[in-house]
Amino acid sequence: MKDKFPYQGNEVLITQEMCDLNEHMNVLYYAQIFEEEFPFYSSLGFSSNYFEQGFSFFTLEMNIRYLKEMRKGEVALPGFRYFAVKPKLIHYGGVIFNEAGDACAISENVLIHVDMNTRKSCEMNDETIKHLNEMLQDHASTGDIDFELRLKI
């Protein structure tokens, strides 16, 4: 399944500090890996200039499914993919794999494009939509994912 997630994040070694009283990785760190190990904005081609023009994205919804424990000493290997795009919305997600290639957690996110001057949603420009749709086609070419999506746009 790993090959169906074209963006590979950085490997993360699970440390004792990341583990909770159940001796497995705490939920906070799953969210942190999904958030920090994916260069989301750079993957979209956005530069600081785009944000200086007054646009950004807000998270509308995030869903994490925990499938298998990750424990101290294991390595988390995140992969990411885009699922859908609409003029104001992006649906993307990721999977954290262990070194054996088992899916340990799945994340889905829905983001909304925002005009920061009004702090209201707005459509992305045509060039951005075109770029995102090209990325979607590229990601879809890796094949169907092996789980059902829970979030929709």
N, CA, C and O of each residue as an XYZ file, in Angstrom:
612
protein
N       0.825     -1.198      0.000
C       0.000      0.000      0.000
C       0.868      1.261      0.000
O       0.421      2.317     -0.449
N       2.090      1.161      0.494
C       2.951      2.335      0.618
C       3.165      3.040     -0.718
O       3.270      4.265     -0.764
N       3.230      2.275     -1.800
C       3.484      2.854     -3.114
C       2.299      3.674     -3.642
O       2.421      4.340     -4.671
N       1.176      3.632     -2.961
C      -0.003      4.394     -3.375
C      -0.037      5.785     -2.738
O      -0.997      6.534     -2.918
N       1.009      6.119     -1.999
C       1.132      7.416     -1.335
C       2.415      8.079     -1.831
O       3.483      7.878     -1.253
N       2.311      8.876     -2.909
C       3.486      9.370     -3.616
C       4.397     10.318     -2.834
O       5.580     10.425     -3.158
N       3.884     10.999     -1.826
C       4.745     11.868     -1.022
C       5.181     11.115      0.220
O       4.357     10.741      1.054
N       6.467     10.899      0.336
C       7.008     10.213      1.499
C       7.572     11.248      2.465
O       8.417     12.065      2.100
N       7.087     11.196      3.709
C       7.583     12.096      4.740
C       8.870     11.558      5.340
O       9.372     10.514      4.922
N       9.392     12.264      6.307
C      10.606     11.854      6.994
C      10.332     10.720      7.970
O       9.272     10.665      8.594
N      11.293      9.822      8.094
C      11.199      8.750      9.090
C      11.244      9.368     10.482
O      11.965     10.337     10.720
N      10.465      8.796     11.398
C      10.442      9.284     12.777
C      10.689      8.097     13.704
O       9.928      7.128     13.696
N      11.741      8.174     14.494
C      12.024      7.149     15.498
C      11.164      7.409     16.720
O      11.186      8.509     17.273
N      10.407      6.411     17.146
C       9.538      6.558     18.317
C      10.410      6.476     19.575
O      11.089      5.477     19.814
N      10.377      7.545     20.369
C      11.183      7.616     21.590
C      10.301      7.398     22.822
O       9.073      7.405     22.733
N      10.942      7.206     23.951
C      10.211      7.029     25.212
C       9.336      8.239     25.510
O       8.225      8.096     26.020
N       9.834      9.428     25.194
C       9.086     10.660     25.452
C       7.784     10.721     24.638
O       6.853     11.431     25.017
N       7.720      9.989     23.537
C       6.535      9.987     22.679
C       5.490      8.971     23.139
O       4.372      8.941     22.625
N       5.862      8.152     24.100
C       4.979      7.070     24.544
C       4.185      7.471     25.790
O       4.639      8.274     26.605
N       3.002      6.896     25.913
C       2.138      7.195     27.045
C       2.173      6.057     28.069
O       3.023      5.171     27.990
N       1.252      6.088     29.023
C       1.218      5.072     30.068
C       0.912      3.674     29.537
O       1.189      2.683     30.212
N       0.348      3.585     28.345
C       0.075      2.287     27.723
C       1.290      1.732     26.978
O       1.233      0.665     26.366
N       2.394      2.487     27.048
C       3.669      2.102     26.431
C       3.601      2.019     24.909
O       4.310      1.232     24.282
N       2.731      2.848     24.328
C       2.744      3.003     22.874
C       2.681      4.501     22.563
O       2.441      5.317     23.453
N       2.898      4.853     21.300
C       2.958      6.259     20.936
C       1.628      6.941     21.261
O       0.554      6.440     20.927
N       1.727      8.086     21.916
C       0.573      8.886     22.301
C      -0.073      9.501     21.066
O       0.610      9.815     20.091
N      -1.386      9.671     21.112
C      -2.132     10.211     19.976
C      -1.611     11.571     19.512
O      -1.695     11.891     18.326
N      -1.080     12.368     20.425
C      -0.538     13.673     20.040
C       0.561     13.542     18.994
O       0.681     14.383     18.103
N       1.357     12.490     19.104
C       2.482     12.326     18.192
C       2.053     11.802     16.832
O       2.702     12.095     15.828
N       0.974     11.034     16.781
C       0.437     10.654     15.466
C       0.042     11.931     14.727
O       0.418     12.129     13.571
N      -0.717     12.794     15.399
C      -1.146     14.050     14.781
C       0.056     14.896     14.383
O       0.054     15.512     13.318
N       1.077     14.931     15.226
C       2.277     15.713     14.931
C       2.988     15.169     13.695
O       3.430     15.942     12.845
N       3.101     13.860     13.591
C       3.744     13.277     12.419
C       2.952     13.601     11.160
O       3.532     13.980     10.142
N       1.638     13.455     11.220
C       0.826     13.773     10.048
C       0.931     15.254      9.685
O       0.876     15.606      8.506
N       1.079     16.109     10.668
C       1.132     17.552     10.418
C       2.523     18.024      9.998
O       2.649     18.790      9.042
N       3.554     17.584     10.688
C       4.889     18.136     10.485
C       5.724     17.421      9.432
O       6.649     18.013      8.875
N       5.419     16.176      9.153
C       6.281     15.420      8.248
C       5.816     15.473      6.801
O       6.363     14.774      5.948
N       4.826     16.282      6.520
C       4.342     16.442      5.154
C       4.494     17.902      4.749
O       3.828     18.768      5.316
N       5.347     18.189      3.789
C       5.513     19.579      3.355
C       4.331     20.005      2.490
O       4.464     20.202      1.282
N       3.178     20.141      3.131
C       1.918     20.361      2.424
C       1.983     21.536      1.456
O       1.738     21.365      0.262
N       2.303     22.709      1.947
C       2.239     23.896      1.101
C       3.275     23.846     -0.015
O       2.981     24.240     -1.144
N       4.456     23.378      0.273
C       5.461     23.304     -0.793
C       5.077     22.261     -1.834
O       5.400     22.427     -3.011
N       4.391     21.182     -1.430
C       3.968     20.175     -2.404
C       2.949     20.744     -3.376
O       2.835     20.275     -4.508
N       2.209     21.755     -2.937
C       1.220     22.401     -3.793
C       1.844     23.470     -4.683
O       1.197     24.003     -5.584
N       3.098     23.770     -4.419
C       3.770     24.802     -5.194
C       3.581     26.195     -4.638
O       3.921     27.171     -5.307
N       3.047     26.317     -3.427
C       2.842     27.631     -2.832
C       4.142     28.151     -2.245
O       4.900     27.421     -1.607
N       4.373     29.418     -2.479
C       5.542     30.077     -1.908
C       5.064     31.047     -0.835
O       3.864     31.238     -0.638
N       6.013     31.646     -0.156
C       5.638     32.646      0.852
C       4.898     33.805      0.182
O       4.088     34.471      0.827
N       5.166     34.053     -1.093
C       4.486     35.114     -1.839
C       2.976     34.888     -1.875
O       2.198     35.837     -1.781
N       2.569     33.632     -2.010
C       1.135     33.319     -2.053
C       0.466     33.754     -0.750
O      -0.609     34.353     -0.767
N       1.100     33.455      0.364
C       0.542     33.806      1.669
C       0.638     35.312      1.929
O      -0.221     35.893      2.592
N       1.675     35.924      1.406
C       1.807     37.380      1.531
C       0.700     38.102      0.758
O       0.356     39.241      1.073
N       0.148     37.430     -0.255
C      -0.966     38.003     -1.012
C      -2.276     37.907     -0.231
O      -3.302     38.432     -0.664
N      -2.239     37.242      0.908
C      -3.403     37.224      1.785
C      -4.273     35.981      1.713
O      -5.455     36.036      2.051
N      -3.703     34.847      1.271
C      -4.474     33.604      1.188
C      -3.837     32.526      2.042
O      -2.624     32.511      2.248
N      -4.668     31.628      2.531
C      -4.175     30.504      3.318
C      -5.220     29.396      3.287
O      -6.197     29.466      2.541
N      -5.001     28.373      4.108
C      -5.935     27.267      4.265
C      -6.203     27.061      5.746
O      -5.304     27.202      6.575
N      -7.439     26.728      6.071
C      -7.820     26.343      7.425
C      -8.264     24.890      7.376
O      -8.858     24.449      6.392
N      -7.980     24.156      8.428
C      -8.462     22.782      8.535
C      -9.919     22.803      8.991
O     -10.255     23.402     10.012
N     -10.777     22.140      8.218
C     -12.187     22.017      8.598
C     -12.442     20.745      9.389
O     -13.253     20.721     10.315
N     -11.733     19.687      9.006
C     -11.949     18.410      9.680
C     -10.708     17.553      9.533
O     -10.023     17.582      8.510
N     -10.435     16.785     10.589
C      -9.321     15.832     10.591
C      -9.813     14.565     11.255
O     -10.466     14.605     12.298
N      -9.495     13.445     10.643
C      -9.887     12.155     11.199
C      -8.658     11.263     11.208
O      -7.994     11.106     10.183
N      -8.351     10.679     12.360
C      -7.235      9.731     12.470
C      -7.785      8.397     12.940
O      -8.521      8.320     13.924
N      -7.417      7.355     12.223
C      -7.755      5.979     12.618
C      -6.467      5.299     13.065
O      -5.450      5.347     12.373
N      -6.528      4.675     14.216
C      -5.376      3.965     14.771
C      -5.575      2.481     14.510
O      -6.535      1.880     14.992
N      -4.660      1.893     13.742
C      -4.811      0.509     13.310
C      -3.906     -0.459     14.040
O      -4.282     -1.606     14.283
N      -2.716     -0.004     14.391
C      -1.724     -0.880     15.012
C      -0.828     -0.035     15.905
O      -0.444      1.075     15.538
N      -0.498     -0.559     17.067
C       0.362      0.175     17.992
C       1.718      0.483     17.371
O       2.251     -0.285     16.570
N       2.254      1.629     17.765
C       3.642      1.961     17.475
C       4.309      2.149     18.827
O       3.814      2.878     19.686
N       5.430      1.485     18.998
C       6.073      1.480     20.303
C       7.494      2.010     20.219
O       8.070      2.138     19.139
N       8.038      2.313     21.380
C       9.408      2.834     21.496
C      10.358      1.971     20.671
O      10.313      0.742     20.714
N      11.221      2.655     19.919
C      12.230      1.979     19.115
C      11.785      1.687     17.688
O      12.617      1.415     16.822
N      10.482      1.741     17.439
C      10.001      1.533     16.072
C      10.178      2.812     15.263
O      10.329      3.901     15.816
N      10.156      2.659     13.949
C      10.273      3.805     13.050
C       8.941      4.005     12.335
O       8.390      3.076     11.745
N       8.437      5.232     12.400
C       7.208      5.616     11.697
C       7.601      6.165     10.331
O       8.478      7.022     10.217
N       6.932      5.654      9.292
C       7.221      6.061      7.919
C       5.943      6.627      7.298
O       5.109      5.860      6.817
N       5.770      7.950      7.297
C       4.535      8.528      6.763
C       4.562      8.690      5.251
O       5.600      8.992      4.660
N       3.402      8.483      4.635
C       3.204      8.737      3.214
C       1.913      9.504      3.038
O       0.991      9.362      3.842
N       1.834     10.327      1.983
C       0.704     11.229      1.806
C       0.202     11.213      0.372
O       0.913     10.832     -0.558
N      -1.058     11.644      0.223
C      -1.701     11.636     -1.089
C      -2.901     12.581     -1.074
O      -3.528     12.785     -0.035
N      -3.218     13.162     -2.252
C      -4.411     13.978     -2.415
C      -5.543     13.090     -2.905
O      -5.335     12.215     -3.747
N      -6.758     13.319     -2.370
C      -7.920     12.513     -2.729
C      -8.927     13.264     -3.594
O      -9.517     12.678     -4.503
N      -9.132     14.558     -3.324
C     -10.130     15.325     -4.073
C      -9.858     16.818     -3.935
O      -9.252     17.272     -2.965
N     -10.318     17.561     -4.922
C     -10.184     19.017     -4.927
C     -11.469     19.621     -5.470
O     -12.041     19.129     -6.443
N     -11.907     20.681     -4.836
C     -12.990     21.530     -5.332
C     -12.467     22.960     -5.280
O     -11.412     23.195     -4.691
N     -13.165     23.919     -5.873
C     -12.620     25.283     -5.936
C     -12.225     25.891     -4.587
O     -11.317     26.721     -4.531
N     -12.891     25.491     -3.502
C     -12.546     26.023     -2.179
C     -11.946     24.978     -1.246
O     -11.465     25.327     -0.168
N     -11.962     23.702     -1.636
C     -11.631     22.620     -0.700
C     -10.555     21.675     -1.227
O     -10.426     21.459     -2.432
N      -9.790     21.121     -0.296
C      -8.820     20.071     -0.597
C      -9.034     18.940      0.400
O      -9.158     19.176      1.602
N      -9.077     17.717     -0.102
C      -9.177     16.512      0.736
C      -7.902     15.725      0.496
O      -7.648     15.264     -0.617
N      -7.102     15.572      1.543
C      -5.864     14.807      1.435
C      -5.705     13.949      2.671
O      -6.447     14.092      3.643
N      -4.744     13.069      2.625
C      -4.532     12.223      3.784
C      -3.194     11.536      3.746
O      -2.387     11.717      2.835
N      -2.993     10.744      4.767
C      -1.734     10.028      4.878
C      -1.885      8.746      5.652
O      -2.902      8.487      6.294
N      -0.837      7.952      5.570
C      -0.753      6.710      6.323
C       0.614      6.677      6.990
O       1.621      7.049      6.387
N       0.638      6.233      8.226
C       1.917      5.973      8.894
C       2.138      4.469      8.838
O       1.324      3.683      9.323
N       3.255      4.091      8.237
C       3.643      2.689      8.128
C       4.747      2.394      9.133
O       5.492      3.289      9.532
N       4.847      1.128      9.539
C       6.015      0.712     10.310
C       7.046      0.156      9.326
O       6.790      0.109      8.123
N       8.200     -0.261      9.824
C       9.262     -0.735      8.939
C       8.882     -2.005      8.186
O       9.438     -2.275      7.121
N       7.948     -2.786      8.713
C       7.479     -3.992      8.033
C       6.496     -3.665      6.908
O       6.111     -4.545      6.138
N       6.092     -2.389      6.816
C       5.154     -1.973      5.780
C       3.706     -2.033      6.194
O       2.817     -1.819      5.370
N       3.445     -2.323      7.474
C       2.075     -2.356      7.984
C       1.552     -0.934      8.168
O       2.273     -0.061      8.649
N       0.299     -0.704      7.784
C      -0.340      0.577      8.050
C      -0.707      0.628      9.527
O      -1.455     -0.220     10.013
N      -0.181      1.622     10.241
C      -0.435      1.754     11.677
C      -1.467      2.831     11.987
O      -2.140      2.765     13.016
N      -1.598      3.818     11.114
C      -2.581      4.883     11.310
C      -2.899      5.520      9.961
O      -2.059      5.578      9.063
N      -4.132      5.992      9.850
C      -4.605      6.671      8.644
C      -5.144      8.027      9.067
O      -5.865      8.134     10.059
N      -4.796      9.055      8.316
C      -5.308     10.396      8.574
C      -5.974     10.932      7.319
O      -5.486     10.726      6.207
N      -7.088     11.618      7.506
C      -7.736     12.348      6.416
C      -7.962     13.772      6.879
O      -8.266     14.014      8.047
N      -7.813     14.712      5.965
C      -7.998     16.129      6.273
C      -8.798     16.805      5.177
O      -8.640     16.502      3.995
N      -9.656     17.722      5.585
C     -10.355     18.594      4.650
C      -9.943     20.021      4.999
O     -10.087     20.471      6.136
N      -9.429     20.716      3.990
C      -8.991     22.092      4.160
C      -9.846     23.019      3.311
O     -10.343     22.638      2.251
N     -10.005     24.235      3.795
C     -10.737     25.247      3.032
C      -9.801     26.413      2.739
O      -9.015     26.831      3.589
N      -9.904     26.923      1.526
C      -9.092     28.052      1.091
C      -9.708     29.334      1.654
O     -10.923     29.519      1.594
N      -8.871     30.214      2.198
C      -9.357     31.384      2.930
C      -8.663     32.659      2.448
O      -7.453     32.687      2.229
N      -9.460     33.698      2.293
C      -8.946     35.051      2.085
C      -8.681     35.614      3.484
O      -9.614     35.859      4.248
N      -7.419     35.814      3.807
C      -7.065     36.219      5.163
C      -7.473     37.654      5.476
O      -7.530     38.036      6.645
N      -7.757     38.451      4.451
C      -8.224     39.825      4.694
C      -9.639     39.828      5.247
O      -9.980     40.653      6.094
N     -10.463     38.903      4.766
C     -11.848     38.819      5.235
C     -12.053     37.662      6.206
O     -13.054     37.599      6.919
N     -11.072     36.735      6.220
C     -11.132     35.510      7.023
C     -12.381     34.694      6.657
O     -13.030     34.087      7.510
N     -12.685     34.707      5.361
C     -13.799     33.931      4.819
C     -13.271     33.057      3.685
O     -12.243     33.343      3.072
N     -14.007     31.992      3.435
C     -13.594     31.090      2.366
C     -13.695     31.788      1.014
O     -14.520     32.678      0.809
N     -12.833     31.357      0.106
C     -12.853     31.869     -1.257
C     -12.284     30.797     -2.180
O     -11.579     29.887     -1.743
N     -12.602     30.924     -3.449
C     -12.100     29.955     -4.413
C     -10.621     30.199     -4.698
O     -10.144     31.333     -4.683
N      -9.912     29.104     -4.957
C      -8.532     29.199     -5.407
C      -8.538     29.681     -6.850
O      -9.540     29.536     -7.551
N      -7.438     30.247     -7.291
C      -7.398     30.724     -8.676
C      -7.314     29.548     -9.646
O      -6.999     28.427     -9.248
N      -7.595     29.809    -10.906
C      -7.653     28.760    -11.933
C      -6.332     28.009    -12.071
O      -6.320     26.793    -12.261
N      -5.234     28.730    -11.975
C      -3.917     28.094    -12.097
C      -3.693     27.085    -10.972
O      -3.173     25.994    -11.208
N      -4.078     27.443     -9.769
C      -3.926     26.542     -8.625
C      -4.816     25.313     -8.783
O      -4.376     24.190     -8.538
N      -6.060     25.523     -9.188
C      -6.982     24.392     -9.399
C      -6.426     23.454    -10.469
O      -6.472     22.234    -10.313
N      -5.905     24.020    -11.547
C      -5.332     23.203    -12.623
C      -4.171     22.365    -12.080
O      -4.089     21.166    -12.343
N      -3.284     22.999    -11.327
C      -2.137     22.297    -10.745
C      -2.600     21.171     -9.813
O      -2.071     20.060     -9.871
N      -3.574     21.455     -8.966
C      -4.080     20.449     -8.031
C      -4.724     19.280     -8.772
O      -4.539     18.126     -8.387
N      -5.473     19.570     -9.825
C      -6.093     18.486    -10.599
C      -5.049     17.621    -11.298
O      -5.241     16.413    -11.435
N      -3.958     18.218    -11.737
C      -2.859     17.435    -12.318
C      -2.231     16.531    -11.259
O      -1.897     15.379    -11.537
N      -2.072     17.058    -10.048
C      -1.531     16.250     -8.953
C      -2.476     15.096     -8.627
O      -2.032     13.970     -8.399
N      -3.777     15.378     -8.607
C      -4.771     14.333     -8.331
C      -4.673     13.205     -9.353
O      -4.719     12.029     -8.991
N      -4.539     13.557    -10.617
C      -4.411     12.538    -11.663
C      -3.154     11.719    -11.457
O      -3.169     10.498    -11.620
N      -2.068     12.381    -11.102
C      -0.813     11.681    -10.846
C      -0.962     10.723     -9.668
O      -0.517      9.578     -9.742
N      -1.576     11.177     -8.597
C      -1.759     10.337     -7.411
C      -2.699      9.172     -7.709
O      -2.455      8.048     -7.271
N      -3.770      9.439     -8.452
C      -4.722      8.379     -8.803
C      -4.057      7.307     -9.657
O      -4.472      6.148     -9.631
N      -3.031      7.682    -10.413
C      -2.349      6.715    -11.274
C      -1.596      5.647    -10.482
O      -1.199      4.626    -11.043
N      -1.397      5.876     -9.182
C      -0.723      4.865     -8.352
C      -1.675      3.743     -7.959
O      -1.240      2.730     -7.411
N      -2.965      3.907     -8.231
C      -3.956      2.871     -7.935
C      -4.874      3.263     -6.801
O      -4.655      4.251     -6.100
N      -5.902      2.461     -6.644
C      -6.870      2.698     -5.580
C      -6.244      2.428     -4.222
O      -5.411      1.535     -4.072
N      -6.662      3.219     -3.232
C      -6.185      2.989     -1.869
C      -6.917      1.784     -1.288
O      -7.985      1.402     -1.766
N      -6.331      1.194     -0.256
C      -6.837     -0.049      0.321
C      -7.735      0.160      1.531
O      -7.841     -0.717      2.388
N      -8.383      1.324      1.603
C      -9.306      1.586      2.691
C     -10.361      2.567      2.197
O     -10.164      3.265      1.202
N     -11.480      2.606      2.909
C     -12.560      3.512      2.546
C     -12.312      4.887      3.156
O     -11.938      5.003      4.323
N     -12.521      5.913      2.361
C     -12.408      7.277      2.872
C     -13.638      7.602      3.700
O     -14.756      7.249      3.326
N     -13.435      8.270      4.817
C     -14.545      8.644      5.690
C     -15.000     10.073      5.466
O     -16.164     10.402      5.691
N     -14.082     10.924      5.021
C     -14.415     12.328      4.786
C     -14.687     12.521      3.301
O     -14.120     11.825      2.458
N     -15.549     13.461      2.996
C     -15.921     13.770      1.616
C     -15.970     15.278      1.431
O     -16.221     16.033      2.370
N     -15.721     15.699      0.187
C     -15.929     17.120     -0.138
C     -16.823     17.205     -1.367
O     -17.136     18.303     -1.827
